[in-house]
Amino acid sequence: MDIPNIIIFFRYLWCFLLLLVFKSPISTSLEVIIAHTDGQSVNYLYWNETLLLEIANSLTSSVDWHKCLISDIQNCLEEFPDSLILLDLSIDIDTQYSISQICINYSIVHLVYQSKFKFTDDWTYSMVPSYNEQVEALLGVSSYLYWTQGIIFTSKENYWMTDNFLDFSSGFNFLTIESESNIDELVRKVVFRLGSTLYYVLSGLPESLKLQNSLYNAQLLEAGNGIIFNQESGYGCITEGALIITDFGYEFVNSPEEYFKSSAINLILNLLSQISNEISQDLARMLKNKLKNHFGESEFSLVNIQNGERVIVGTIVNGTATIFGNITFPGKASIIPKSTKKILHLSINAGTTNPGASPSLTQKLGSMGSYVAIDKINESHDILSNFQLDIFNYDCGVTIFNSSFATACFTNNIEKLGLTHLSSYGSVVAKGTIQVFNQLNLSLPVIGSANGDPSLSSSTNFPMYVRIVSSLVYSQSIVCLKAMGWTKAAILYENSSWGIPVYNSIIKSAENVKIEIVNQESLRVIAAGLNRTALRNYKDQIEAVVNTQARLIIMLVQCPLCNYVTEYFYDLGLRKGDILIFGGTPDILTYLSTNDTTLYKRQEIASSAFGFNFQYWIGQIGEEAKSRILSKFSTPPNSFSCDYYDAIYLAGNALDYMINRGQDYKNSTKLMAVIRETQFTGCTGKVSINKGSNDRIFDVIIIEALKIDKERNSTIYVVGKFRPFSTNLWSVINSMVYADGSTVKPSDLRNENGTCPFPTKKVKTFEKGRIVLFSVCFTVALITAVITFVIWKKWWHISVDELREKQEMSPQDFIVGLTIVVEFFQLASMGPDFSVISPFLYEASNTFSLDLGNIIEMKNGIFWIIVDGVYAGIFVWNILCIVVLFRLDEKWRNYEIFRFLAWLADYLMPILGNLCFIPFISICLDIFLCDQSIGDRFTDSFLAKDCYYFCWKDSHLIYAILSCFALLSYEPLAVFCRPLWQELQPMLHVKAFPLFLMVKTVAQTTFIVLNKTIKRSSDIGHGIIFIFAMVVYIVFVFKFKSYNYARFSLWEGLSLIGVTWLAFLSVVEIEISNYFYSTIAIISLFMGWLFIIAFGLWVQYKKYPSMLFRPRNRNTSNLFKFAFTFGKESKTSLVKFNGRKPKVVPEDLTVD
């Protein structure tokens, strides 16, 4: 049996026993008719049959029971005419009136369990107060508390009470609890949406207990809420601050069982003692008198749950409440909850205080948008129709963050932070606010308008923060500059938590779009908050910007410091049109905001300044918002007003979405997730948060420019619009008018003569850099000598057979001969400068050595293209060496790639290992040519090959590391694989002696090192040492031979003599240095070379017969073509070094 039936049973049982005790002690028996609708009604009356018999047996008279169906009541009364009482157990209240009329006609007392209205005749009585009386009591308490709205929870069994409520008030929402299982869903999907703060519970006991838990879990029983129960639903009430209306005298009854045992039976025994001496023959009259005394005016008690205990705080008689105790409401609140729509609280940092600095009105003006947005939502109910929004103002810092100040500021009113907080537009304060919330263990969504700090974009680092703007405006503005045709710029930023991340964002964007930042990185930053005098301590930074000759200056300095920097530019001699300052549009306006004695300087420099901004007050919504702000505050709004207007709507739309779907909007994590998914059209256009970021997806960036005419009048106009998510990224609105009145973009540099981005007079020799250069170069030479000796001693201490029989000249033989010619020019480029003697030969030699810096201007990244090419060549060389050394083409002969690489190695290894040895080593060592500087630090030194790159930082540091790895991998393999290659070529007849190859490696490395070190200090000294080293090298070549073919050995030695002769004439030219000698030198050079060539031809003709002949069907052009393409002679096998087995050449790689 369920609890409601138990309650009904107890009520009936109590009334039944009451009738028993009213009978006379005389032997007259009391006849009672039990009227019921079916057997079940009778059954639950006798549910506690033992107790019923126990009480009945204690009486002195007997009771005659007569059972009767409600439908047959008329016949029952005629059948039992002596019956005095009709106990009406029917559930249907609507039949009570008709049965009551029948009982009056038969002069029989009609007892019902509960009626809809209170009966006024003398024959019908309700055992408990009627529904009408209970509703009057509830409304009496509501009237006292001024509660005129709320939600009434009823069950299906109590629908009569709901009807009575409708008769008294229409300001309530009625929710019927169908079953316990649907209560959570009812609260989540309906109660949330209705937005009521007051609840009336008129359901059965099981539903009431479940409902309390559900409301509590949904955080709907907090301060500001009110809840009231009738007696049936209030049994076992556990809700702190709840009100319970009980029958008078039964205030502390917590269950139907307790009510029956402790109250009903005691009352019956009391009544028995009262009538024990009142013996009457007129039982009917006596019953009516007793019933009138017992069922008089209804009186109720008002009970309040305080600290888990029931406390009587008032009474209700005839619908009038009298309160004599202090009432506590949910959340232990003492203030009576208001009978209004539920208020959703938000908060905003909308003050003017900057701790330790001057106040700022910017945030206060911006916050006007939030107040207007709240007014509009509360008035129009376009969202949150059943709720009201309220906002609490904090004053915890605008642009300057002080941790202790902010912590105290928020802590003092921590309970008023609400569901979301709108932070300051200042990035520093926004980030600091999040840190304070974390320290206070507050999980609260924060919405900001700070676009300065890109680090705030991270949803991983700042999961409870989003912003109505985007930091991408800075990086995307650089894209706008590129679209406008700019390729170079100087940048100046302040060292602050705003300036640093913005700078990093712009630098990254500039790299992506290929805009070159020309001023030295170490001289780009100045301290924040400087005055005019303190700024002079950063003259190096300001002068560095000026010295770059850059016309475009990206200014990431907040004002008033930006004003002082602009004035400094004027003091350094810059004038109108010399530079164009680029920043945010509000910063442009500040150049002209202060009318002081230096205004003319700022007007001069800021002419044609331009900047970026978001688009505000868009469409009808934007215009309406602007109009409302002007009407409410009589003050023109700023752009932040539009941001904060949308910030309120962002929070409001997210709350509306959650409430309408029954989601827990008080769960801050879930609320933040919905905020991130919310989309709407607001004051700034379409608003949505970028997935995976805290930034708002923006549609348009506008570029605005400042125009100052001859009368010093200023105007700002829109130049163009940038749409990052449109196919038409950049659209011009108005042509940019530059300082000279032209609409043609000026040059990127004020001086386009290709000079370095600093004055020549500031360049000086950097001794520390020179020490590093010398150390690296001589370390390379030493390592090369050691490695070469070890490899020669261990593997290549062998000889090569002399070429004694004539052989057909192969492409491989041709490559060996070509090597002698190429190395002649390469060695010449490593010697003294001979550009005056023969510019043509000078350029040719530098071309063969890839020393193109002496031929073309190494700017616009040309040098780095060469470096990247060298790295690629070394990488290919390493791959080919691995394939050859580990015989991968044989181990994995089924893989075409390895057979192809082995074939490729036959022709590329002599080129990459011999012809490219000097260029590769030279270019790798060029990365360390950082012995000139414009300062005293390592990072002040610049690269000799490209003065736009400063050393030992950023990309240069990466290249230096890569060069070290390249040298360590390339040189040892070159030393080992030079002789290996010729051993792998069965068609090669002319072979170099391994000893010669070893010595040549050391000699070439030595010449490179001398070129990179001694030559930079002393041309004469370098020339003398170079000549001496060449003489030693020549002696070795002629004494020990270089090739197994005498003619090749002869020309190897003669080529070295030719290089030495050129070096000698160059040293003399350097010492004498006049035009007359230059003419003699060039004549002497060619005469000497002609003599050497003639001598060589005579010697080979007389002494060294030809051992190679060319076939008739192959000429020199074919050999060239053969050597430098992927063609290959028909051959079936190659005998590899160290007993390598022959391999089959793929047919598709064979040339007929």
C-alpha positions, 0 to 999 in steps of 0.5 A: 500500500502506498503512502497516500492510501495510508494517510487516507486510511489513518484519516478514516480510522481516526474518524471511525474511532471518533464515532465509536467513542460517541456512543452511549454507555447504555446497551443501545448499539451504534449502527454505521453504514460504510459507503464505498465505491468498490471492495478496495476502498473497504480493504484499505480501511481494514488494513490495520484491522488488529488495531481497529478491533483493539480500540473497538473492544475497549468500548462499552457498546457494540457497533453494527457495521453495514457495507454499502456501495455508493451507487446503492446508498438509497436502498441501504438507508431504507434497509438500515433505518436505525443507522446514525452515521454514514462513513463516506469512503468514496474518493469522488468529491463531486458525489459528496454533495448529492450524498449529503442531501440524501443524508439530510433527508434521512437525518443521518450524520454524513462523514467525509474524509475531505471535501472540496468546500466546507459544508455549512449544514449540520449533518455533513462534516469533513474529517480534515480541512477542506481543499478550499480552506487549505488554499485559503491558508496558502494564499494567506501566507502568500499575501503576507509575503507579497507572493503573487506568482510562482509554480504550483506542483500537484499530483493527479490525486490533488487536482481538486486543490488546483481547481481551488487555486484557480478560483483565487489567483491566476498568477501561477503556473501549474505543473502536474507530476505524473510520476516520480520518474519524470520529476528530474526532466520536469525541473530541467526542461520546464522549471528552468524555462519558466524562470520562477523563484517561488514554488508551491508543493501540493503533491503526495509525499513520495513526489514531494521528497523527489521534487525537493532533491531535484530542485536542490540539485538544480540549484533552484533552492538558493538565496532568492528562492521560496518554497511552501508545502501543504501538510500532506507534501510537507511530511519529512520536509528537509529543505532548509528555509522551506515553509509548511502549512500544517493542521493546528496541533500537528506541526511536528508530525513527520509521517502519516504513521506518526500522525496516527499513532501519536495524535489520532489515538490520543485524541480519541482516548481524550474524547472517551474520557470526556463523554464517559459521564454523558449518557444520552438516549438521543445518540443522534443529537449527542453526535451532532453536538460533539462533531460541531465542537470538534469540527469547528473553524479550521486553524493552521500553523506555519512551520519553518525549517531552520537548521534542520529543525521545525520552528513554528513561526505563525498561524493562519485562521480563516485565510489570515496569516499572523507571523510571530517568528523570524522566517528563514528562506532557502540559502539561509536568507532573511530577505523575503524572496521577491515575487518577480521573474528570476534574476540572472546576475552578471558582472562587469569591470566598468570602473575608471581606476588604474592602481598607481596611475591616472584614471581611465574613462575608456572602460566606463564609456565602453560599459555603456553598451552593456547597460543598454543591452540589458535594458533592451533584453529586459524590455523586449524579451527577445531572449530570456522571456521569463527572466530578468538580467542584472549586472553588478559593476566592479572597479578593479583596474582598467589597463593596469593590473595590480594583483593585490588590489584586484584580489581584494576588489573581487573578494569584497563582492565575490558573491556578486560575480554572477553567471559571467563576468565581462572583463576590461578591454585591457589585455593585462587586466583581462589576463590578471582577472583570470589569474585572480579567479583561478587563485580564488578557485572561481570557475566563471566564464569571462567575456572580454574585448581585449584584442591585444594579447594573442596568448589569450587566444588559447582555449587550452591555457584559458578555457574559461575565457572568450573575447568578443574581438580577435587578436588576429586583427594584428596579424591580419593587418599585416596581410592588409599591408601586403595587399597594399604592396608593402614588402619592408617595414621597421617595427617598434614595440613596448615591453609590456604584457600587451606589447610583447605578444602583439609583437610576436603575432605580427612578426609571425604574420610578417614572415608568412606574407614575406614582409621583411622587418628591417631593423635589428631585433634587439633594437625593436623594444622600448620600456612601457610608460616612459615620459619624454625625458626617459625616452631619450635613454632609448635613443639607440632604438629610435635611431635604429628605426630611422637608420633602416631607411624604412618608410613604413613604421609599425608602431606597437606603443600605447599612448601617450608614449606613442606621442613622444616617439613621434616627436622624437622622429621629428627631432631626428630630422624626419619630416612629412612623408619620410615615414608612414606610421601604422597602428590601431585607428584609436592610436592614430587619433591620440596623435592629435588629441592633446593640443600642446606646444609639440602638436605641430611635430606630431601633425608633421610626422603623423600625416598619412598615418594609417591603421586598422580597426574592426567595423562597428555599429553595423546594420539596423541592430548597430544603429539602434544600439548606438541610438539607445546609448546616446539617448540613455547617457547623452554621451557619444559611445566608443567602439568598446560600447559596441563590443560590450553590447554584443558581449551581453548578448553573447552571454544572454543568448547562451543562457537562453539556449540552455534554459529553453533546453532544460540545461544546467545554466549554473554549471559554468563549464557547460555555460562556457561550452554553449557560449563558444557555440553561440551565434547571433547578429549583433552590433558588430555584425555576425558574432561567433567564437572560432572553434579551438580558440577564444577569439571571435570570428571576424568578418571585416577589418577596415584600414583607415588613414589620417589626412592633415591638410595645409590648415592642419585640419584632420580627417579620418577616412576608410581606405579599404576593407579586408575580409579574411573569409571571403574570396575577395580578400581586399577591396579598396574603398578610397585611394590612399592619399600620401603626404605628397598628395599622390595616390601612388604608394611610395618606395619601401625604403627612403633610399633604394640604393641597396645599402645595408639597413644602417649607416656605414659609419656605425659598422665596426670590426667585431673582434669577438665574432672574428675569434669565433670565425677563426676558431670554427675555420681552423677547427674544420681544417684540423678535423679534416687533416686528422680524418683524412690521415686516418682514412688514408692510413686505414683504407686507402694506403694503396697504389693505382696501376699506371695507364700503359695501354691505349683505351677508349675515352669514357664519359667517366674519363671526361669527368676527371679531365673536367675536374682539373679545369673546374678546380683551376677556377675554384682555387683561383677564387680562393686566392687574392682578389684579382678583380682589377686584373681581369673582371671576367675571370674573377666572375668566372672563378667565383661562379665555379665556387658559388661565391656569388656574393662577389658577382651579384648583390646578396639581398632579397634572400638570394644568399639563403637560396644558395645555402638551401641548395648546398644543404640539399646537395649535401643531403643527396650526397649523403644518401648516395654514399649510404646506398654505395657503402652499404650496397643497398642496391644489391641487398634490396635489388627488387626495389627500383629506387635503390637501383636508380640511386646506385646508377645515379651515384655513378655520375653524381658522386664525382660532381658532388664529391669533387667539383662541389667540394670547395663550394659546399665547404665555402658556403657552409663556412660563410654562415660564420662570417659575423666579424662586423657589427654595429654594436658590442654584442654578438647579436649586434653583428651581421652576416657579411653575405647579407647585412640584413641578417643579424647573427647568433639569433633567430634563423641565423642560429638555426643555419649555423647549427645546420652548417655544422651538421653539414660539414660533419657529415659531408667532409668525412664521406667526401674523403672516403668516397673520392677514391671509392668512386673511381674503384667502382667504375669499370669504364674509368681508365684515368684514376687519381692516386689515393694519396693525391686525393687525400692531400688535395682534400687537405689543401682545398680545405686549407685554401678555403680557411685562408680565404675566410680568415686571413683574407678578411684581415690582410689581403697581402698576408693572405696572398703571401701565405696562399702562394707559399701553400700553393708552392708546397702543393705543386711540389707534392703534385710533381713529386708524387704524381696525381694520376695514373695517366701522365698527361693528366698529372702534368696538367694538374701541376700546370694548372696549379702553377697557373693559379700561383702565377695569378696569385703572385700578380694579384699580390703585386697589384694590391701592393702597387694599386694603380691603373698602369700596373693593372694593364701590365698585370693583365698582359703578364697574366695571359702571357704567363698562362700562354707560356704554361700552356705551350710548355705543357703541350710541348712536354706531353708531345715529347714525353707523354704519349696519348693513352686515350682515344675517342671513338669515331661515332662519339664527339665531345658534345656527346660526351658532355651530354652523356656526362650531365644527363642520366644516360649510361653506356651499355654495360652489364656489370660493375666491379665494385671496390672490396670484392663487390659482386657485379650488378645488372644495369636496368634496361630502362636506364641503358642508352644505346 
